[in-house]
Amino acid sequence: MQQLLKEAKGLFLLSKEILIQLLLILLSSFGGTLVAITVVLGIILWNLSKNRLGDALILFLVILLFSDSVMPMFERAGNAKEFVVMMLFVYIITKTENPIKNSLISYFWAYLFVALLGLVLVNFEFIGFQKLVSYGLMIFIVPAAVLHLLNKPGGIVFLRKLLFVFVFLYGLSILMAQVNPDGFAHFGRFNGIHRNPNGVGIFSALFVMCIALIRDKYPKLFSNTMFWAFIGVFLITIVISSSRSALLALIIFLIFRTVRIKFFMGLVITLVIASSYAVITVWVEKLIIDFGLQSEFRLNTISYASGRIYVWDACWREIQSHYWLGYGFTYAEYSHWDQKWYAEIPMLIHNYGNIHNSYLTIWLNTGLLGLVTFLSGLIYLVFKAQRKSPSIAPMFFGAVVIAIFESYMVASLNPYTWQLWFGFTIAAFTPKKFIRKTKISNTNIPLSSNITTT
């Protein structure tokens, strides 16, 4: 325990400048949205002017987390995300080497083209064009920035800071929920900084997967105890958020990782599970009753997926009119398309337009062509990278399961999708062989400076 506390103290000292900057951002939000945005941009610009791309990227990813909140002090700062993504894009294009080669954009050119084609030919909305551009920028920026940092001596410092900052924020939100339960809960379920408990579940499950991928490549980045302490924080948030999809995804990830399931076998197993939804639901209901966990798992909503069945039905009907190219990027989010089906599916009114399924959302927005090109790019990336990391295929299938129940894969500037690009980049990346000579003063963290990664 003493060693764990010593390591945690070192990580806190290592990350304290970022934490101070985040505190300044939150304090500035009390001055209103304009003040918060100005402070965010000023801090990001200062970091980039000092060539602190790693700190700027971490701040940006936290800003994405803030943007998913309904609390004013977080939400106001989150409004800066569109400006920050452009600042990072300009910096990466002008200051880093081979940014296009280092990004994952080559896997998704076809999808982005089909999405643009649908906007032009079917239903052009400027908001859709903006969102499409930002979606492409995220696929470009996160991998390019991460590879630039990890190809430099001291790149592992960035990973230490990134993991610790999010663990710190989530750990703090758990403590704050004990002090102010109503402020950090939604209908009795923990939602932390996010606007709803499912957001906590999605983020936590994906982050655990990313930690595992990092551990594959950098096993001495932290002590084993610290790795498990990090994972423990996010396991707690999944449990207290009662997010069933996140728990299921994490179980699949852990099983597939433990038995080292490869892509094709994982695909067969996942398809069998998906096609046996009704049978599995009955079995799960019985298991939950036997253990007396009806309230924790919200048993009264499990058979109809908390209302998702109704919106999936309506979405499928809507898809039929624009089967191949869809209705345009972000149509599902901004068009209020579901209202036309209220008379035929009365229970649909309780879903507020959220489809809660990434695949149907992609199909509705960009058509079958969009869905095929998106999944093709994703599958090819995972298949190509699985030789370099035993966790990438399990992460893919864990993410696939979450996407069955949530539309996070479609959104551009959110706190979830970046984890896919980050995790897949870590998995596909073969670090350069060099001796790390970077020093971290006053941290008391073993740097493992003599480690050469492969």
N, C-alpha and C positions, 0 to 999 in steps of 0.2 A: 504493500500500500504506500509506503514511504517513497519508493522509487516511482510509482505511478503519479503521486502528487508532485514530485520533483519534475517529472517529464511534462506534466500538465502546466506547471508554472513556467517552464521553459517555452512551451508553445504559446502561452498567453503573452509572454514578453516578446516573442517573435512576431506575434500578430497584433500587438497593442496599438500600433500606428493605424492599422486598418480599422480596429475597433473604435479608436478615438474619432476617426473620420466618419464612421457610421453614426456615432453619437452626435457629432456636429450636424450631420444631415437630419437626424431625427429632431434635434432641437430647433433647427431652422424651419421645420415644417409647421411649427406653431406660429410662424409669421405668414403662413398662407402658401398656396401652391407655387406662385411665382418665385417667392423667396427660396422655397425648397429646391425648385428646379435650378435656380441660379447657383445655389451652393453646391448641388450635385455636380453640375457642369464645371464649376470652378475647381472642385477637388479632383475630378477625373482629368481635367486639363493639366493641373499641376503634376499629377502622377505621370502622365504621358510626357510632359516636358522634361521630367527627370528620368525618362526611359524606364519607368516602373510599370511595364505592361502587365505584369502579373498582378500587382495590387489593383490596377485599374480594372482588369478583367474580373477579379473577385468582387470588387465593389459593384460592378455592373450586374453580376449574377445575383447579388444580394438585392439590388434595386428591382430586379425581376421578381424576386420573392416578395418584396414590399408591394409591388403592383398588384399582387393577388389578394391583398388585404382590403377589408372594408373599414379598418381603423384609420381615421384621418391622418395621423402622424406618419403612418406607413404609406398610405395611398398617395398622399401629396408628393412624396419623394419618388414614388413609382412612376409618376407622370413624366419623369425625365428620360425614360428608357429609350424612346425613339431618337432623341438627340444623342444619347450616349452611344447607341449602336452605330450611328454615322461617324462619330468621332473615332471609335475603335476601328471602323472600316478604313478610314483615311490613314490612320496610323499604321495599320498592318500593311496596306498597299504600298505605303511610301517608306516604311522603316524596317520591314522584315524581308528576309530572303525567301524566294519561291513560295509566296503565299498561296497561289492557286494550286500548285502541286501539293502543298501541305494540307490543303482543305479537303473536305469530302464532297465538294460541289460536283465533281466529275461523275459521281454515282447518281446524282439527282437532276442532271441537266434535262433529261427526257421528261421527268415529271414537271419541272418548272415550265418547260416549253408547252406541254399539254395544258397546264393550268392557265398560262398566258393566252393560249389559243382559245380556250373556253371563254375567257373574259372578253376577248376581241369579237368572237363570232356569236356568242350567245347572250351575254348580259354584262356589259362593261359598267363597273362601278369603281370610282376612283379609290374608295376605301378598300375595295378588293385588290386593286393594283398595289396600293401601299402595303397591305398585309402580305401580298405575295413577294414583294421586294424584301421586306423585313424577314420573311421566312427563309428566303435564299441567303440573306446576309448572315443569319444565325448558323446555317449549315457551313458557311464560309468562315466566319469569324472565329468561332469557338475552336475548331480543329487547328486552323492556321496559327492562332495565338498560342494554343497549348503546345504544338510541336515546336514553334519558335522558342518557347521557354524551356522545354525539355531537352532541346538540342544545345543548350548553353550550360556551362558549368554553373551550378547553383540552382538548376531547374527544379530539383527536388524540394527546395525551400518553398517554391510556389505551391507544390502539392501539400506540404505541411500546413501552410497558411490556409489554403482553400478548405481542407477538411476541418481544421480546427475552428475556423470562423463559423461554418454552418453548424457544427456540433455545439459550439458555444451559444449560438442564437436559438437553436432548438432546445438545448438544455435550459436556457433562461426562460423560454416560453413555457416549459413544463412547470418551472418554479412559480412563474407569474400566474399560471392557471390555479395554483393552490391558494394564492393570495386573492385573486379576483376570478373566480370560476365563471361568472356570467360573461366576462369580457373575453374569455378565451375558450368558450364552448358554444356549441350550436345544438339546441335540443338535447343537452346533456352529453354530447360527444365533443371531445377535444378538437378544436380547429386551430389553435395556436395563432400564428400570424396570418394564416390563410383565411379565405372567405368561407370555406366550408371544410368539414372533417375529411371528405374524400381527397381534398387537395393535400392534406397532411399525409394521408396514406400513400398517394401516388409519389410524392416527393421522397418520403422516407424509404419506401421500397426501392425506388430507383437509386437512391443515394447509397443504400447498403450494397447494392450490386456494383456501383462504381467503386466503393471501398474495396470490395473483393477483387475487382479488376486491377486496381492500383497495387494491392498486395501481391498479386501474381507477378507484376513487373518489378516492384520495389519492396521485397519482403522485409528489408531492414529499415524501411522508412520510419517506422515506429516500433516500439516493443510490442510483443504479442498481446500483453495486457492492455495496452493503449488501443490497439486495433479493436479488441473486443469491447472495450469501454465505449468507443465511438459507435460501434454497431449496436450496443445495448441501448444507447440514447434513442436511436431511431426505431428499435424494436418496441420500446416503451410507447413512443408516439403512435405507432401502428395499432397497438393494443388499445390504448385509451381513446383513439379516434374511432374504433370499431369499424375500420375500413375492411370489408370482406375481400374486395378485389385485390387490395394491396397484400393482404395476408396470403391469399391464394397464390398470387404471383411470386411472393417471396418463398413460399413452400416449394413451388415448382422450380424456382431458381436454385434453391439449396439442394433439392433432390437431384436435379440434372447436373449440378456442379459436382456433387459428391460421387455420383456414378459415372461422371465424365461423358454425358450424353453428347453425341455429335449432332450435326445439323439435321441430317435426313431422318435419323431415328427420333429426334426431338419433334420434327414436323409430324411424323406419323402419330406419335403419342398425343400431341396437342390437338390434332384433327379428331382423334378418337374421343378425347375429353370433350371437345366442343360439340361433337355430334351426339354425345351421351348426356347432354345437359339435364334433361328431364329425369333420367335415372339417377344421376349424381345428386341432383337436388333432393330427391326423396331420401337417398342414403344419408346425405349431410343433415337433413332435418331430423332424422331418427338419432343420429349421433349427437347432435346438439341437445336434444331432449334427454337422452341418456345421461349426459354430463350436466344437465341442469343449467345450460348457458343460453336459454331462450332470449333473455333481455340483452345480453352482451352482443349476440349476433343478430339481433332484430329479426327473430324467426318469422314474425308475422308478415314480413315483406320479402322474404327470400324467394318464394315460389314465382313471383312476378318481377323479380330483380328490381325492387323498389320503384316500380312504375316504368322501368325502362322498356318492358315488353310493348307497352302502348306506343311509345314514341318510335320504337323501331318499326312497328307496323305502319305508322303514319309516314315515316321516312321512306320505307320501301315503296309505298304508293306514290309518293312524290317523285321518286327517282324515275319512274316509268316514262314520264314525259320528256326527260332529257337524259337518256340512258348512257350515251357514249361520251359526251363532253361536259355534262353537268350543267349547273345553273350559274357558275362563276365562283371564284374564290371568295370565301366568307359569306356566301349566300345563306348557309345554315345559321350563321350567327346574327345577321342583321336584317333579314328579310321578313321575319315573323311568318314564315312559310307554314308553320304548324296550325295557325289559326283556322285555316280553311278545312281542317279535319276534325275540329272540335265537335261538330254535330254528329259525325259518324263514330268518333272515338271519344266519348265524354271524359274518360279518365286522363286523357292527354293533357288537359288544361293544367294539371298539377306539375308538369315538367318544364314549363316556362321556355320551351323552344330548344333546350339542350338535348342533343341526340344521345349523348352518353355512349357513343361507339365511334371510334376513330375511323373504322373502315367504311361504315355507312356515311359518315360525315365527308370523308374524302370522295366517296362515290357521288354523293349529292352535289358537292361543290365542283368536282373536276371530272365526273363521269367514270365509266369503267376504264377508259384509257388512262385516266389519272391514277386510279387505284392500282392498275397493273404496273404502270411505270414506277410508281412509288415503292410498291412491294418488291419489284424486281431489283431496284437499286439497293434497297435495304438488305434483301436476301443475298445478293451478290457480294456486298460489303462484308456481311457476317461470314459467308462461306469462304471468302478469300482470307479473312483474318483469323479464322478459328485455329489455324496451325500455330499461331503465335500466342494465343491465350486460351486456356481451357475454360474461361468463364464467359467468353463472348456469346457462344451459342446459348448457354443458360440465361444470360441477361436478355438476349433477343426474345426468348420464349416467355420469360417473365414479363417483359415489356409488352409482348403480344397479348398476354392475358389481361393486363391492365387496360389495354386499348380496346378490348371487347366491351368494357363497361364505362370507359371514359373517352372523351374526344381530344385528349391532350396532344396527340401526335399531329394534329392539324393546325394548332395555334402557333403563332410565330414567336411573340415576345412573352413567354410565360416561364415560370420557374421549373418546368418539368422537361420539356423537349430538349433543352440544351444538355441534359444529362445523357441522353442517347448519343449525341454527337461527341460529347466528352468521353463517355465510357468506351464507345467504339474506336475513338482515336487512340486512347490508351492501349486498347487491346491490339490494334493493328500496327502500333508503333514499335519499331525496334530501336531502342536508344543507342546513340553513338557511344563507342567505347572510349571513355576518358576517365582519368582520375579526378574526382571532385575535390577541389582545393578551397572551396568556399568556406569562410568562417562565419559563424553566427555568434556574436559576442553576447555574453550575459544571458544565455538561454538555458544552459545546463542540459541541452539535448544532445545525445550522441549523434553526430552527423553522419557516421558511417562513411567517412571521407575516402576510405580506401576501397570502397566497393566499385566494381566495374560491372555494369548491367549489360545484358545481352538481349 
